[in-house]
Amino acid sequence: MFKNLCLLDVLTLFLIYYLVIPPPAHAYFDLGVGAYMLQLVFGFGAAFWLSLKSKMMRKYKARKTADQSDPVVSEEEEEEKEPEPAAPPADNTAE
């Protein structure tokens, strides 16, 4: 059965065995590590949500301003307008 195995086959089998079957670690996850990992997941989720929301709001505002067409006033209409009277100066005398 093993007569035709070359060195590359043996190394491939050893690599597969080493990667698939991990050695015993004799370790544990502390409660703080689990809470930290949960905080990382929520933090990345919130950052992703806010960036997506800001991009959508930017697109919505751009579309809304593009849909609103400003009336174009010609130069003749601007000249025909009467200038607005200036406000009277404020009386700043103190008694």
Contacts in CASP RR format, 6 or more apart in sequence:
PFRMAT RR
TARGET T0000
AUTHOR 0000-0000-0000
METHOD contacts of the structure
MODEL  1
MFKNLCLLDVLTLFLIYYLVIPPPAHAYFDLGVGAYMLQLVFGFGAAFWL
SLKSKMMRKYKARKTADQSDPVVSEEEEEEKEPEPAAPPADNTAE
END
